[in-house]
Amino acid sequence: MLSTITQFLDRGGPALWAIAVLSVLTLSLVLWKLWQMFRRGTWKREGAETALRFWGQGQTTLAMSHISFDPAPRARVVQAAMQARLSIPEEDAREESARQARAVLNETRLGLRMLDLVVTIAPLLGLLGTVLGMIDAFQALQDSGQQADPAALAGGIWAALLTTAAGMAVAIPASVMLSIFDGMADRLAHDLEDLVTRVFTTPWAYVEEEEGQPA
């Protein structure tokens, strides 16, 4: 099995080997990104919503404790916004909340630039391999003169086109996953803005006095 794969890659030359390595790295990156998102609960919104409901009822202690151990990005940012709202002036609290939101978004987008790079260079590597293969095929045709073998020429062209197909086979799934991850990050950014705004628009008349902050 391994020898068959090696022979297949050898037919495409260095470009196909590079694309094969790139495909392994891409698969590893996608699996790692999915694991990261599942582990952190990127999709979870329930904890933050429940905490905001308690916050709106004036039960600030209960709201904070409900999400104190929640690793979900929305819960982390909401907790940071609540802590800032209760402990520092509002303008500074908004800035701190924005800083925490940016940090969470950066974590969510980690690795996406590499995936974007794969989408860009995989087809180019395939095209490069095809061009080099076509050069070799026509050079062999020229060297053979009138004794050219059409079957050999067709085999050389087939091997050259193989790298283009391989590059597209890597780039297309990578592009799909990049779009999915980008969409999730955009949705998270929208939700964080909405959740933090709700923390600061809760009327102070309904929030308990805590840590010396005026009601």
MARLUM-255645 format. One line per field, with one value per residue (C-alpha): residue number from 1; x, z, y. Coordinates in steps of 0.1 Angstrom, whole numbers, plus 5000, padded with zeros to 4 digits. Example, Ala and Ser with C-alpha at 12.3 -4.5 7.8 and 13.67 -1.06 7.14 Angstrom:
2
nr = (1,2)
east = (5123,5137)
up = (5078,5071)
north = (4955,4989)
***
This chain:
215
nr = (1,2,3,4,5,6,7,8,9,10,11,12,13,14,15,16,17,18,19,20,21,22,23,24,25,26,27,28,29,30,31,32,33,34,35,36,37,38,39,40,41,42,43,44,45,46,47,48,49,50,51,52,53,54,55,56,57,58,59,60,61,62,63,64,65,66,67,68,69,70,71,72,73,74,75,76,77,78,79,80,81,82,83,84,85,86,87,88,89,90,91,92,93,94,95,96,97,98,99,100,101,102,103,104,105,106,107,108,109,110,111,112,113,114,115,116,117,118,119,120,121,122,123,124,125,126,127,128,129,130,131,132,133,134,135,136,137,138,139,140,141,142,143,144,145,146,147,148,149,150,151,152,153,154,155,156,157,158,159,160,161,162,163,164,165,166,167,168,169,170,171,172,173,174,175,176,177,178,179,180,181,182,183,184,185,186,187,188,189,190,191,192,193,194,195,196,197,198,199,200,201,202,203,204,205,206,207,208,209,210,211,212,213,214,215)
east = (5000,5027,5048,5017,5012,5049,5048,5017,5034,5066,5046,5036,5071,5081,5049,5027,5048,5044,5007,5005,5024,5001,4970,4982,4988,4954,4936,4955,4947,4910,4907,4926,4903,4872,4885,4894,4859,4841,4864,4857,4820,4821,4785,4772,4750,4727,4751,4755,4718,4709,4735,4720,4686,4698,4717,4685,4667,4693,4708,4743,4760,4740,4746,4784,4785,4765,4792,4823,4835,4820,4847,4824,4836,4802,4802,4838,4831,4798,4815,4843,4818,4798,4830,4841,4807,4806,4842,4853,4838,4815,4838,4867,4844,4833,4869,4878,4849,4859,4894,4882,4860,4889,4910,4883,4878,4915,4915,4885,4903,4936,4948,4924,4952,4971,4940,4936,4972,4964,4934,4958,4989,4975,4961,4993,5015,4993,4996,5033,5036,5015,5036,5069,5054,5043,5077,5093,5067,5073,5110,5110,5088,5114,5143,5126,5121,5101,5102,5078,5055,5020,5012,5043,5034,4998,5012,5035,5006,4984,5011,5014,4977,4976,4992,4965,4937,4955,4960,4923,4913,4931,4920,4883,4877,4900,4880,4847,4861,4875,4841,4825,4850,4848,4810,4812,4837,4815,4784,4804,4815,4779,4768,4795,4786,4749,4756,4780,4756,4729,4752,4756,4721,4706,4691,4712,4679,4674,4710,4721,4746,4778,4815,4807,4792,4762,4729)
up = (5000,5010,4979,4957,4973,4969,4932,4926,4943,4923,4890,4900,4910,4938,4934,4942,4972,4984,4979,4998,5028,5026,5026,5058,5075,5064,5078,5111,5112,5106,5132,5157,5151,5155,5187,5200,5193,5209,5239,5245,5236,5209,5200,5236,5244,5272,5301,5291,5285,5319,5336,5318,5330,5366,5360,5347,5378,5401,5412,5403,5426,5411,5376,5382,5399,5372,5346,5368,5356,5321,5294,5266,5249,5253,5290,5295,5279,5298,5331,5323,5314,5346,5368,5350,5353,5391,5399,5376,5360,5330,5303,5315,5320,5283,5272,5293,5279,5244,5251,5265,5234,5211,5229,5226,5189,5183,5200,5178,5146,5155,5126,5100,5084,5078,5063,5041,5030,5020,4999,4981,4975,4969,4934,4926,4936,4914,4885,4890,4889,4857,4839,4849,4838,4804,4799,4805,4782,4753,4758,4755,4724,4709,4717,4702,4669,4643,4666,4691,4709,4713,4742,4761,4754,4766,4798,4804,4800,4823,4850,4846,4850,4881,4902,4892,4902,4935,4943,4937,4958,4987,4982,4978,5012,5028,5014,5026,5061,5061,5052,5080,5106,5094,5096,5132,5141,5126,5145,5177,5172,5167,5198,5219,5209,5217,5251,5263,5252,5273,5303,5301,5292,5322,5344,5375,5394,5390,5399,5434,5450,5452,5459,5467,5433,5436,5425)
north = (5000,5024,5016,5022,5057,5064,5055,5076,5106,5101,5104,5139,5149,5173,5194,5164,5155,5191,5190,5157,5172,5202,5180,5163,5196,5209,5179,5182,5219,5214,5186,5207,5236,5215,5200,5235,5248,5218,5220,5257,5255,5280,5273,5276,5306,5292,5300,5337,5341,5327,5349,5379,5370,5369,5402,5419,5407,5424,5390,5400,5375,5346,5358,5359,5325,5309,5314,5315,5281,5282,5281,5291,5324,5341,5333,5345,5378,5384,5376,5400,5427,5422,5423,5455,5471,5464,5475,5503,5534,5527,5541,5520,5490,5492,5494,5464,5445,5453,5441,5408,5403,5410,5384,5358,5365,5362,5328,5318,5329,5312,5291,5306,5325,5293,5277,5307,5303,5266,5277,5301,5281,5245,5253,5273,5243,5221,5245,5247,5209,5208,5234,5217,5183,5197,5212,5178,5161,5184,5184,5146,5149,5173,5150,5120,5137,5117,5086,5102,5078,5093,5070,5082,5118,5112,5096,5126,5150,5129,5129,5167,5174,5152,5179,5204,5180,5173,5210,5216,5186,5201,5237,5231,5213,5238,5267,5251,5247,5282,5296,5277,5288,5324,5323,5310,5337,5364,5351,5350,5386,5397,5378,5392,5428,5421,5404,5431,5458,5441,5441,5479,5488,5470,5499,5504,5507,5470,5460,5453,5475,5456,5463,5499,5506,5530,5516)
***
